[in-house]
Amino acid sequence: MTPLRGRERELDLISAAMESARRGDGRLLAVTGGLGSGKTALLRRLPALAERRGLRTLTAGCAPQEQDFPFGVVGQLLDPLPGCGPLDLVPGPDRSAELLSSVADLSRDQPLLLLVDDLQWADPASLRWLGELAQRLAGLHAVVVVSLREGEPGADAPPVQTCVERAARLVHLAPLPVETVADLVADHLGHPGEPGQIAACHEASGGNPLFLSAALTALAAAGPAAGHALAAPEPRRVALHERLAVALRSQPAPVRRLARALAVLDQGPDRETDPDHEPGREADPAQEPGRPAEGQEPDLLAVPGHEHCREVDVELVSRLAELDTAGCEDAARSLRRLGLLTDGPAPCFAHPAVREAVEESMTPAEHEDIHLRAAQLLHNGGHPAERAAAQLLAVTSCHDAWTVEVLQAAATAARRRGALREASRYLRHALLGSSPSGADRAALLLDLAASERDIDPQAALRHLSQAFLLLPTTTARALAAARTPPFLLGSCPPPVIDIVAKVAADLGDPDTLTGAERQAALRLEARLRHVAVAGPGEMSQCAPRLRALGAAPPMGTAAERELVTVLLHGATVTQRMTGAEVAHQAERVLQHEPASPGHVHTALPHLCGVLAAAESLDAIGPWLTIAQERARRDGASVPRAVIAAELAHVLLARGRLQEARAHAEEAVAHGIMEWATLPAMTALVMVAVQSRDTGLARLLLGHRRETADHDYRPSPLQLLRGSVAVTGGDPATALEYVLDWGRSAERAEWRNPALVPWRSWAAGLHHRLGQTRKAHDLADEEYERAVAWGTPVVIGRARRVKGAITEGERGIELLRESAALLQGSVNAMEAARTELLLGRRLLAAGRGAEAEERLGRARDRALACGVPWIAEVASRELAGPAGSGQQPVAVSALTRAERRVAGLAAHGVPNKNIAERLEVSSRAVEKHLTSAYRKLKVAGRAELAAFSPLLPGPADA
């Protein structure tokens, strides 16, 4: 028989009483404890112990519904005895004495063990009989063991207490110690538990066997790695709640009111808003739900509910429960004795299931009433707005003015701490109490959109559109439009755009305005030019408008910088200015603009594309890195996605393809495809095209809507489809897609080859299909526009395309011209591509020495910027598929982090030192090394050393 863990002392005391009964020295023992302390389990173990000692066991269980039946408990006990059936227990003047005599006579023949469970529910006649029996036990061969649930209303009744006071020994069942919990974990799992599992079970249960049983069931279901999330499975949870609910229903009204008040108020700030959310942090969609972040160990002690148990305002609880101080103390004492509250000066539930059972026991009307009263008490008492708002979230309607004010104040506080989802929840609930139309509802919608724009742009767009249609005045609409992110405004329905255009017209020319009106007018102009509501012809006006602002346009305010950025973008796209002119003004904007995640809600993301096209990348990279670090700290998904796309664009312009692809994947992980702006989507498409990443291409094609914000703008998906067709060996289809994009681009006045070199791509495809004349025409047009733009990369790329389709010595000379232009350019990948093509042409022409030099440069540059396919082709030309040239190809497959870790390991640096040097966890080092071993196809450090010349060493990492 399995031992009763943790109750050996109690069993020894009762066993000793049995031995005394055998000697004719009977006694009464009372086993006491709260709900779930194990009283019934203890009593159920006693008959087996009694049988070993030759005692006969008689049992009875008390129930509330049987309290009106006289001698009901005695009847259960003595029913097995001759002459003591139920009909014999009709009350009479001498019947009790006769029954006592029957017990005395029977015990002389065989010692007796009498067990009575839940004495607090025994009928009065049985209680009197047990009290009389207790007085006669000293000379009998009988032992009586009764159990009493502390905290029940009947437990303190005088008849019950009279009986208990006659007990020779009170056996109180205390919470199980951690050592016993360890034994029970081992019994349940079939093997010893991990320290974290044991600690979690003990913390979850508080040593209470009832709660421990639920924790053990959850532990076994969750598996050996669990222990940090001990939520009971549904059937066990329902049964636990029902048992707790039954216990609560038997309590008097003051005790139930206190339990409900505690259930409402004994909640930490995070539980009041989102039980799975860390305050001030938004969830990371790239992280698998339920798993710890990389480099962090799971928190095995984080038991749901206990981390929220904090000291409550006892006075506030008393007022909500409608109890005075003495009444609150009495009610708390009852709940504590019952085992539903922890020990301590302030009341706190012993287990989350208690709170859940209390909440489930309330009717909808009671639930609504107590949460509304709690919110009002918190609001009137000067508590933080979020505490009162959390109560209002549980109320179905908030029609009073004060409730809307509380929810708005809570949303403001939540935004300040970076909890945007909570802020959005408060404001959505506030809408329930606002009028269906009018300025107050419009203000709520605008605030809600401001909270949602960083986490749910589509919802923000819907609420913005609703707000614009409700605003009554031109000034209000102007201010609302001025604070609306351009990328959201660009997706608004046409009626909303028309309203914004009319507001801008009503405000007038910004140059004729001053103060706030001028700033609003500038922002409106920037947004409308961003949206280009007048169609393609609007783009051509950007360069003249920018020049009209003077050689040094004013940039003292954010509105001025935003307008300049939009004008620079239009001038770049239409190629109405040179690269040098654009770079100068764009750098001035960057010098005046602080690096902040908030720039994603302005037109400033265009600055990234402008500087990339102008090949002025020294400042924008560090600027974006600072903004990215702050965005990660804030945790909002939209800024993180946009900045990741911007970094991908900049790194692609530098030719650092592998890093650009990593940032593109980060942008996708943060949901950018659901709402991406045209520039952001174009950047991601260019990364997929340049990296020949079919997986990323399919992902982009499968999750992005077909058209851009306006039909006349070119869809980058056409370029992506063309790339996929090329990879699939269908150049004719690929050419159609590229030409279709080009026609759309021309209609939209997207003429700059620095943005998308579609003519170069089309020229190459024409050449592959034998359409030489068309190929040369497009290549010449590309070169002419590249020269007009004036930057080395775009000219060098155009020269390479012309050289690629030109035969003989003239083609080689054009490629040498391209190589010279790209030699010191910002784009190492374009330089590597030219070197590769030139090396292969020289090799075919029999110029081996120069060809080997060019191919070596191509390989080295491709490895440095993470373009494995160029390195692979160059290595194959140099050394063949099986030669030493395969080592650089394998190294090129490593990520930047893997290269740094593998390089240090290849040079003999221990893992611990690598972790300290790179400021990462040892686990992260092991993860990167394992991945590097797999990619390099080596078994460990010994074989990794062969790659040390190709990997960064201690001086480089």
Buried (B, 14 or more C-beta within 10 A) or exposed (E): EEEBBBBEEBBEEBBBBBEBBBEBBBBBBBBBBBBBBBBBBBBBBBBEBBEEEEBBBBBBBBEBEBBEBBBBBBBBBBBEBEEBEEEBBEEEEEBBEEBBEBBBEBBEEEBBBBBBBBBBBBBBBBBBBBBBBBEBBEEBBBBBBBBBBBBBBBBEBEBBEBBBEBBBBEBEBEBBEEEBBBBBBBBBBEEEBBEBBBBBBBBBBBBBBBBBBBBBBBBBEBEEEBBBBBBBEEEBBEEBBEBBBEBBEBBEEBBBBBBBBBBBBBBBBBBBBBEEBEBBBBBBBBEEEEEEEEEEEBBBBBBBBBBBBEEBBBEBBBBBBBBEEEBBBBBBBBBBBBBBBBEEEBBBBBBBBBBBBBBBBBEEEEBBEBBBBBBBBBBEEEBEBBBBBBBBBBBEEBEBEBBBBBBBBBBBBBBEBBBBBBBBBBBBBBBBBBEEEEBBBBBBBBBBBBBBBBBBBEBBBBBBBBBBBBBEEBBBBBBBBBBBBBBBBBBBEEEBBEBBBEBBEEBEEBEEBEEEBBBBBBBBBBBBBBBBBEEBEBBBBBBEBBBEBEEEBBBEBBBBBBBBBBBBBBBBBBBBBBBEBBBBBBBBBBEBBEBBBBBBBBBBBBBBBBBBBBBBBEEBBEBBBBBBEBBBEBBBBBBBBBBBBBBBBBBBBBBBBBBBBBBBBBBBBBBBBEBBBBBBBBBBBBBBBBBBBEEBBEBBBEEBEEEBBBEEBBBBBBBBBBBBBBBEEEBEBBBBBBBBBBEBBEBBBBBBBBBBBBBBBBBBBBBBBEBBEBBBBBBBBBBEBBEBBBBBBBBBBBBBBBBBBBEEEEBBEBBBBBBEBBEEBBBBBBBBBBBBBBBBBBBEBEBEEBBBBBBBBBBBBBBBBBBBBBBBBBBBBBBEEEEEBBBBBBBBBBBEBBBBBBBBBBBEBEBEEBBEBBEBBEBBBBBBBEBBBEBBEBEEBEEBBEBBEBBBBEEEB
